[in-house]
Amino acid sequence: MAVPKRRMSRSNTRHRRARWKASAPDLVPVRVDGRWLMVPRRLVRAVERGLVPPPLV
């Protein structure tokens, strides 16, 4: 594991952490049981096959 040589100030630490934000997943329209649902791209095939229940809207 990398270990910093010097201590980072609280201000710099908070500025660095502020940039790491979770982004919303890109949603894709999928037809399930005759309805169009917005599903995250990585779950499209699982929802189509019925392995994952479709999201409740």
N, C-alpha and C positions, 0 to 999 in steps of 0.2 A: 504494500500500500504506500502511496506517495505521502510524504510528510513534508510540510512547508518548512523552509529554512527560517523564516521570520514570521512573527505574529502579524496577522492581518487585522487592521483596525475594524471596529464595529461598523463604521460607516461604509467601508469598502465591502464588508461581508454582506451587509443588508442590500447594497446596490447590486451585488452579484446575485444574491438569492432572488431579488425582485424580478429578474429577467426570466427565471424558470417558472413558467406558468403552464398549466394544463390547457390543452386546446380541445375544443369540442370535436367529437368525431364527425367526419363527413358522412352525411346520411344519403342513402340511395333509395329511390322508390322501388318497391318489390310488391308483386301481386301475390297475395295469399288469400285463398278461399274467396276469390272474387273482389277483394278489397285491396286498395293500394295503401301500403304502409311505408313509412320512412324507417329504414333500418341501417345501422352502421355497416360500412362496406365490408368489414371483416366477418360479419355474421350473416351475410346475404345467403350463402349456400346452405348454412345450417338451418336458417329459417325456412328456406324453400323445401328442404328435405324433412322438416318437422322435428329436427333434433333439438332446436331451441324454440320455446314458445314465442310467438310474435309479441312485440311490445304493446302494452295496454295504452290506448289513446283516449 
